[in-house]
Amino acid sequence: MQTQKTGLDFKGQNIFVRIDVHLKSWAVTILTDNLVHKTFTQPACADTLSKYLNRNFPCGDYYSVYEAGFSGIWTHYKLKEMGINNIVINPADVPTTQKEHLQKDDPTDSRKLARSLRAGDLKAIYVPEPSTLEDRSLIRLRATLVKDCLNLQNINI
């Protein structure tokens, strides 16, 4: 006797997510290989996005993209930690049409980047490992301390 499947299973299917990162909210567009799921706004939280994807597209292969900007790369690390294959792109490298250039808003940008991600037209920028960022921070701190010590020596002369 045949039984009917009652649960969702997206195993082996690609789910493409475009995130327009803002300080308090994200504009998110979700596409599959065949359809546009939806564009929506959510709180600026990687956990919320991960829960949404796992609830609506269980066992899928998740790919996300967002533009480098003021928010840094903490979102990239968090998404990677949650099993979402994320890339960060340079906003100037995004292919755009004249109409999209004139009609500049979050939902339009979000859909455009999700389509470009699905088509494979986007090239990721280099994102250093957290240990590399910590090393750079240590070197900057040392340079600042050396400069401050020299300034103090020059004042006392």
C-alpha positions as CSV (number, residue, x, y, z in Angstrom):
1,M,0.0,0.0,0.0
2,Q,1.3,3.5,-0.9
3,T,1.5,6.2,1.7
4,Q,1.3,9.9,1.1
5,K,4.2,12.1,2.2
6,T,2.9,14.8,4.6
7,G,6.2,16.7,5.3
8,L,8.1,19.1,3.2
9,D,11.5,17.9,1.9
10,F,13.7,20.1,-0.2
11,K,16.7,17.8,-0.1
12,G,19.0,18.4,-3.1
13,Q,17.2,21.6,-4.1
14,N,18.9,25.0,-4.1
15,I,17.3,27.9,-2.1
16,F,18.7,31.3,-3.0
17,V,18.4,34.1,-0.5
18,R,19.3,37.8,-1.0
19,I,19.6,39.9,2.1
20,D,19.5,43.7,2.0
21,V,21.2,44.5,5.3
22,H,20.1,47.5,7.3
23,L,20.7,48.4,11.0
24,K,17.3,47.3,12.4
25,S,15.8,45.2,9.6
26,W,16.6,43.1,6.5
27,A,14.8,43.0,3.2
28,V,14.9,39.3,2.2
29,T,14.1,37.7,-1.2
30,I,13.9,33.9,-1.5
31,L,14.0,32.0,-4.8
32,T,14.2,28.4,-5.7
33,D,15.5,27.0,-9.0
34,N,12.0,27.3,-10.4
35,L,10.0,29.9,-8.6
36,V,10.1,33.2,-6.6
37,H,9.0,32.4,-3.0
38,K,8.6,35.9,-1.7
39,T,10.2,39.2,-0.7
40,F,9.7,40.3,2.9
41,T,11.2,42.4,5.8
42,Q,12.5,40.8,9.0
43,P,14.4,41.9,12.0
44,A,18.2,42.1,11.5
45,C,18.9,38.7,12.9
46,A,20.6,35.7,11.3
47,D,18.8,33.3,13.7
48,T,15.4,34.5,12.5
49,L,16.4,33.9,8.8
50,S,17.8,30.4,9.6
51,K,14.6,29.4,11.4
52,Y,12.5,30.6,8.6
53,L,14.5,28.7,6.0
54,N,14.5,25.5,8.1
55,R,10.8,25.7,8.7
56,N,9.7,26.5,5.1
57,F,12.5,24.7,3.1
58,P,13.7,21.8,5.3
59,C,16.8,20.0,4.1
60,G,17.5,22.4,1.3
61,D,20.8,23.7,0.2
62,Y,20.8,27.4,1.2
63,Y,22.8,30.0,-0.7
64,S,22.7,33.7,0.4
65,V,24.3,37.0,-0.7
66,Y,24.5,40.5,0.6
67,E,26.4,43.6,-0.3
68,A,29.4,44.8,1.7
69,G,28.6,47.9,3.6
70,F,28.5,49.6,6.9
71,S,27.5,46.5,8.9
72,G,30.7,44.7,8.3
73,I,31.0,41.0,8.0
74,W,29.6,39.6,11.2
75,T,26.5,38.6,9.3
76,H,28.6,36.5,7.0
77,Y,30.2,34.6,9.9
78,K,26.9,34.0,11.5
79,L,25.2,32.7,8.4
80,K,28.1,30.4,7.6
81,E,28.0,29.1,11.2
82,M,24.3,28.2,10.7
83,G,25.0,26.2,7.5
84,I,24.0,28.8,5.0
85,N,26.5,29.2,2.1
86,N,26.9,33.0,2.1
87,I,28.9,35.3,-0.1
88,V,29.6,39.0,0.3
89,I,29.8,41.1,-2.8
90,N,31.0,44.5,-3.9
91,P,27.9,46.7,-4.6
92,A,29.6,48.2,-7.7
93,D,30.0,44.7,-9.3
94,V,26.3,44.0,-9.5
95,P,25.0,43.8,-13.0
96,T,22.1,46.2,-13.4
97,T,19.7,47.5,-16.0
98,Q,18.8,51.1,-16.6
99,K,15.3,50.5,-15.3
100,E,16.6,48.9,-12.1
101,H,19.0,51.8,-11.7
102,L,16.2,54.3,-11.9
103,Q,13.8,52.3,-9.7
104,K,16.1,52.0,-6.7
105,D,14.3,50.5,-3.7
106,D,14.9,47.5,-1.4
107,P,12.5,45.0,-2.9
108,T,13.8,45.6,-6.4
109,D,17.4,45.4,-5.3
110,S,16.7,42.2,-3.4
111,R,15.0,40.5,-6.3
112,K,17.7,41.6,-8.7
113,L,20.5,40.1,-6.5
114,A,18.6,36.9,-5.8
115,R,18.2,36.4,-9.6
116,S,21.9,37.1,-10.1
117,L,22.9,34.7,-7.4
118,R,20.7,32.0,-8.9
119,A,22.2,32.6,-12.3
120,G,25.8,32.5,-10.9
121,D,26.6,36.1,-12.1
122,L,28.0,37.3,-8.8
123,K,31.7,37.3,-7.7
124,A,32.4,37.2,-3.9
125,I,34.9,39.5,-2.3
126,Y,37.6,38.1,0.0
127,V,36.4,37.8,3.6
128,P,39.2,37.2,6.0
129,E,39.0,34.6,8.8
130,P,38.2,35.9,12.3
131,S,41.7,34.9,13.5
132,T,43.2,37.1,10.7
133,L,41.0,40.0,11.9
134,E,42.2,39.5,15.4
135,D,45.8,39.6,14.3
136,R,45.3,42.8,12.4
137,S,43.6,44.4,15.4
138,L,46.6,43.4,17.6
139,I,49.0,45.0,15.1
140,R,47.0,48.2,14.9
141,L,46.9,48.4,18.7
142,R,50.7,48.0,18.9
143,A,51.2,50.7,16.3
144,T,48.9,53.0,18.3
145,L,50.8,52.3,21.5
146,V,54.2,52.9,19.9
147,K,52.9,56.2,18.5
148,D,51.5,57.3,21.9
149,C,54.8,56.4,23.6
150,L,56.8,58.5,21.1
151,N,54.4,61.4,21.6
152,L,54.9,61.2,25.4
153,Q,58.7,61.1,24.9
154,N,58.6,64.2,22.7
155,I,56.5,66.1,25.3
156,N,58.9,65.3,28.1
157,I,62.0,66.6,26.1
